[in-house]
Amino acid sequence: MEPPATRRPDRIVIVGSLNADLIVRTARFPKAGETLRGGDLEILPGGKGANQAVAAARLGGSVRMVGAVGDDGNGNLLLASVAQAGVDASRVVIRRNVPTGTAVIMVDEEGENTIVVSAGANGTLSPQDLAPDLFDGAAVLGLCLEIPIDTVVSAARAARQAGVTVLTNLSPYGQVPPELLRYTDVLLVNEHEAAQLGDHGVSRVIITRGAAGVTVYGGDTDPVDVPAVRVDPVDTTGCGDAFMGAIARQLAADSTLPDAAGYAAAVGAFAATRSGAQAAYPTEAELEAFLASLPR
């Protein structure tokens, strides 16, 4: 596994979602029509785009976030959280009369979760919100699918034209225009998404396989299997976003894809040992101490 880069990476741009996570912990997930008692409701900052931006920034990346929130308390919570992590949130727009996006999350006693997302302001982010200078000085663009697909495609097209590496996470999974895959330099999917996607034409692919680790396809090289980092999970909410943010951070620092995947696997594992999403993400120093504590 490649150690954290010693220089500060070039700018990472994340175009994506910001959600308030409404979290309830329960012993198990309810069956259809069943009501269960849960713990106290927590409202925490989340959203795939914001999570990825915070993860990359806490690891030392220079990150710019593009997204949309409502003019409400949840929007203020999200803007404060990304700013505290060191993310440039000046391109996050505030929509009047539209609520901030939310994610309703249940977490069971095994640390597994179920998530239902309401787009809110995320659904209003349009190609017109992508400023012409957005990719000036950028190295990597990170994308996911919690915002309108035409905005995702427009960002990918503009980044490709600017010579920026496009990292696309097909989550939450859905059919995407072939154009998006043509603009994608590195594709991040889990094994179920990879099976649904089928032939896609992207040569550099990272496939996450849960406890089985990660498989990396580097284009003109043989696939590389990267082992998982074993931990006792507390909460897996946002771990995939921690992985994605870590990949973006390492690609911006010119890491190889297998080394970036190994680094990201450690970041995702660390996040699983803490509750919540953004609050669970490590700094460089915390990650270094975590790695040093693992059995050799």
Secondary structure by P-SEA (a helix, b strand, c coil): ccccccccccbbbbbbbbbbcbbbbccccccccbbbbbccbbbbbbcaaaaaaaaaaaaccbbbbbbcccccaaaaaaaaaaaaaccccccbbbbcccccbbbbbbbcccccbbbbbbbccccccccccccccccccccbbbbbccccaaaaaaaaaaaaaabbbbbbbccccccccaaaaaaccbbbbcaaaaaaaccccccbbbbbccccbbbbbcccccbbbbbbbbcccccccaaaaaaaaaaaaaaaacccaaaaaaaaaaaaaaaaaccccccccccaaaaaaaaaaccc
